Amino acid sequence: MSFPKQIKVPATYMRGGTSKGVFFRLQDLPEPCQVPGEARDKLLLRVIGSPDPYQKQIDGLGNATSSTSKSVILAAPTQPDHDVDYLFGQVSIDKPFVDWSGNCGNLTAAVGAFAIHGGFVPKERIPENGVCTVRIWQANIQKTIVAHVPITDGEVQETGDFELDGVTFPAAEIEVEFMDPADGDGAMFPTGNVVDDLEVPGVGTLKATMINAGIPTIFLNAEEIGYTGTELQEAINNDVQALDRFETIRAHGAVKMGLIKDISEAANRQHTPKVAFVAKPVDYVASSGKTITPDDVDLLVRALSMGKLHHAMMGTAAVAIATASAVPGTLVNLAAGGGDRKHVTFGHPSGTLRVGAEASQVDGQWTATKAIMSRSARIIMEGNVRVPGDTF
């Protein structure tokens, strides 16, 4: 019996923020995979090592968490005054499914650097020393993101002393601006309210702030669902009933936000919306062992991604936090003490993060002009990834 040979696909393995993913240039993909569809999805699933009933992704580049089961495709810009198109695919760990419904804010920090490495930014735009501004078109959500990438001796500066909680080693700081961060074409608050009563059968009626900014996110009060906001991953991820309850909340919230028509559709939209819960600051010990005090943060936030509590905070959810905190009366704003805010520092399972946003009311509706955060990124490995020739 003969078996197909493996084929080589040029790829780069990168960390961006608190996530890792496999980066491709569109022109380097096998021809059938250069267009959206089944062939592309099958390739990315095989690269990452999914679907894996063991949920370990041993036979691929994924690391069996939502933060590391990710893929990125960069292409020549389709929009004027942009340097690159950025398409993000969240690869399911145990199902044959790639979710294209949203962005990854953490990997966005790596997109600017990879755009420079990959030849998408004209050489005359790259300073010998200084900062290179990369304008990114986020193709999933049709939004502009601006990355400010440090350059030394004409190359991307990856090492540095910027520390990011959730990342072990320091690196160079990359400032990322999410322009007009409301996700999609609809209102930033799809229900028209900054706080809603979300009815969830079997759970109850919960106060919720549902926002489309960075990524569609449902914010809840920690106390109302039996938490303190100080939880680390094991407190929730080892509790099957809790995870089922969060998924039920997420499904009903998705319907109320107009993202799906029926809760049965939520299973095929795992990446969005996110569910997060907020609380006022109290002392807790982060997963790194560092003590976080009320003097260190304005509020506490915990968020779930792909059905599990995130080890730190998704970049897009951080944008949602920043934007919601800037709108008086949201659950995020109230947990942070209320009032007008242009920035907050929040506590997450790995430590703290400072984010900023600008929001205002236009014709009675809230809108945000931009959200800002600092991240870091670096190339871990580059070369070729191999997959069996019959993968797609």
N, C-alpha and C positions, 0 to 999 in steps of 0.2 A: 504494500500500500504506500502510495506517495502522499506527502503532505506539502502544503505551500511553504515557500521560503518566507522569512521575515523581510519586511521592507523598512527602509530608513526614512524618517521624516525629520527635517531640521527643526529643532526646538530649543527653547531656553527655559530652564527651571529657575523661577525667581521668587523671592520673598517681597511682599509689598505690605507694609504695616504689620498687622498680626495675622496675615494670611500668606499662603504659598499657592502658586499655580504654575501650569505649563503654558508658556507663551509661544505663539506661532505667528509668522508672517503669512498673510493669506496666499501670496504667490508661492510659498514653499509647501503648501498642502498638496496632496495628490489631487489631480484635476477633478474627480467626482466630488471631492470634499471642499472645493472652493466655492460652492454654492450651498445655501441652507438646505437641510433635508436629512434623510435617513443615513446617507453615506457619511456625512460629517458627524452626526451624532454617534454613529457606531465607532468611528475612529476615535473620538474623544473619550468615549466610554472605555475602549480598550486601552488607550494610553493611561488613563487614570486607574484602571483596574476594576471596573464595574460592569455589570452588577455583581456584587459579591455577597452571597448568602451568609458568609462568615463575618461580613462587615469589617474586614481588615485591609482590603485592597492590597494584599500581598503581591499580586501579579501585575502591579502597575505603579504609577508614580503618586497616587493618592496616599494619604496618611490616615484614612478612616475617620476624619472629622469634617464638618462642613467648612472649616477654615482652610482645609488643604485639599479638598476635592473640587478643584476649580481649573478652568481653562480660559485662555484669552486669545483672541485672534485680532491682529492689527493689520490694517489695510490703508492704501492711499486714501486721502480725505475725499469725501463726497460733498463736503460743504465748503464754501468759500471762506478764506481767512482761518482755516484750520490746518493742522499739520498731519493729523492721523485720525482714522476711524478706529474706535475701540469697541469690540464686541465681546461680551462676557457670557460664559456658559457655566452654570452651577451643575456639577455632575452628581447625580444621586449615587449614594454608596451601595445600596442594596437593590435598586430597581433599574431597569434599562431606560433611563430617562435623563435628558439634559434640559434644565430649566433655563430658558432665555428671557424670562419675564422681567429681570431687573439688573441692576448694576452691582459691582463689588467696589465699595469705596476704598477698602484697604489696598487692593491690587491696583487701584488707580494711581497710587504713588509710584508703582513700578512701571506703569504704562508710559509716563513721560520719559523715564530713563531708557526703557526699551525702544521707544520711538527714536531716540538719539542713536542708540547702538545699532538699530536696524536700518538706519539710513533714511528715515522718513522726514527728518528735520534737515533742511539745507545746511551745508557746511558753513556758509557765510553767516548763518544765524547763531552759530555756536561760538561763544567767546573763548578766547584762550584761557582766561580766568574770570570767574564771575558766576552769573546765574543765567541759564537758558530757560526762557519762557516757552512752554509747549502747550499749544491750544489743541485740545482733544475733543473730538465729537463722540459722545457716548451713544452708540448706535442702538442699544437696547431701549433707552428711555428718551432718545432724541434731545440730548442736552449738551451744553458746552461745559467742559471742565478745564481749568487752567492749572498746570503744574509748573512750579518754579524749581528747576533742577540745578544743583550746584555743579560747577565745572572747574576742574583743575588741569592745567596743561592740555587743554583742548578735549579732555575726556570727562565722562561723568564721574563725579566724586562720590564714592560709595561708603567709604569709611569716615568716621567722625565721632563726636562725643555726645550726639543727641540720643537721649534715652527715652524709650517708649515702653511703658508698662505692658507686659505681655510678650515682649521680645527680649531674649536673653542678653544680647550684646548691643552696645551702642553703635550708631552709624551716622551718616550725614543726614541732616534735616532737609526734608522736601515739603514745602508749603503747597497745599492743594486748595484751590478755590472752586466750589461747586456753584456755577452761575445759574440763577433762576431755578433753584433746586426742587421746586414742586415737581413731583414725578408725573409724567404723562401730560395730557391735554386738559384734564379736568381741574376742578377747584382743589386748592391745597387742603381744605377740609371738605371732603366729598359729601358729608351730610349737611353742611352749612353751619355746623355747631363746633365749638371748641371742646365741648364735653357732651357726650351722649349717654343715655341709658342703653346698654347693650344687653339684650335678653339672650341668654344662653341656656337652652333646655338642659336640665340635669345639673346645672351649675348655679344659676340664679341671674339676677339683673345686676350688672356691674357698671360702675362709672368708667367711661373710656374716652380717651382722646384719640381720634383716628385721623391720621395726617398722611398726605402724600408729599413727602419732602425727603430727597435722598433715596428713600425707598418707602413704599407704603408700610406704615407701622401702626400698631394698636397699642396704646399705652394704658396700663391699668395701675391702680393703687395697690402696692404690695400688701398692705394690711387687709384689704378687702378680700384677697384671695389666700390669706393665711401665711404670708411671708413677711420678712422684716426688711428686705432689700440688701441684706448682708450675705446672702447665700452664695456658696461656691458651687462648682459643677456637680460634685457628688451628692449634694443635698437634693438636687432635682433630677439629674440624669439617671440616678439609680432608683427612681420612684416611677414605676411604669404607670400607675394611676395618675400621677401628676402630669406626666407627659401626654397622656390621653386627654386629660382635662384641658391642657393648653392647646392641643390640636383642635379640640371641639370649639374652644373660644376663638381660635384663629379662623376656623372655617366660617363660623357665624359672623365674625367681624368682616371677613372678606366679602360676604354677601351684602352686608350693610354698607360697605364702602363701594359697592358696585363693581368689584373686581371679578366676581363670578356670579352666576345666576342661581346656583344651587350648591349646597354644602358638599355634595358628592364630587364637585369639580375641584375641590381643594387638594385632593390627593395628587392631581396632575399639575398643581401650581405650588410646589413645595417652597420655592425661594421667596415668594411674596404672598401675603403681607407677613411682616415680622410681628412677634408679640413681645412686649417688654413691660416690666413693672418698675415703679418708682417709689421712693421713700425719702423722708427727710434724713439728714445725716446723723449717723451714730457711729461709735467706734466699731471697727471690725479688722480682722487680720486677712490680708489678701493672700492669694495662692502662693505668692513669692515669699511669704512670711513677714512682709512689711505691714506695720500697723497704720491704718487709715483713721484719722480722727475727724470730727466735725469741722475743725479748723482747716482741714485740707481740701474740703469739697463743699459744693453748694447743695448737692443732692446725691442719692444713690440710684443707680439704674442697673437692672439685669435684663438681658435680652436672649431670646431663643432664636436659633438659626437651624433650619432643616430638622426641626423637631427636638433639638437638644439645647441646653443652656450653653451659651458661648463662653469661651474661656476668658475673653476680654470684652471687646465691643466691635461689632461690625462697623466699618467706616461709613456705610450708607445710613445705618441706624444712628451713628453719631451725628450725621447731618440732620436727621429727623429730630434728635434730642436738641441740637442747637437751635433749630428752627422753631420747635414747639416751645422751648424755653423763652424765646423772644416774643411770644404772643401771650399777653396777660390772660389768665384764667384757665389755661390748659393744665392738665394734671402735672405735666413736667414743670411748668412755670410755678405752680402752687407749691410743689415739693421743694423747689429751689428758693421759696420765700416770697414769690409773687412779685408784681411790679414790672417795670420796664427793664429789660436785660439785653445786652448785646453779646454777652458771653457767659458761659458757665463752666465750672470744673466739676465733673461727676466722678463718683466712685464706681468701679466695676470689679469683677472678680479678681483681676490681675493687678489692680492699682487705680490710677486716676488718669483722666484725660481732660484737657481744656479745649473747648470748641467755641466758635462764635458764629453769629448769624445776624442779618439785618432783615427785619420784617415790617410791613406797614399795611394799612387798610386802603384799598382802592375800590371805590364804588361799593363800599360795604363789605367787601371780601378781603380776607387777609392774603397777602402775597409776600414772597421773600425774594430779595434781589440776589443774595449770595450767602453761602456758608463757608467757613474757613476752618481748616485744621492742619496740623503738622503731622507728617508721617515720615517713614524712611523706607528704603528699598535697596536690594542688592541682588546681583546675579549669583546663584548658587552653583549652577552647572549649565554648560551650553554644548551643543553638538547635535546629535541625532537621537531620537527616540525610535525604538523598533517595535513593530506590531506585525502579527501574522498577515501574510499577503491576502488572505481571504476575509479579513476583518470587515471590509465594507464592499 
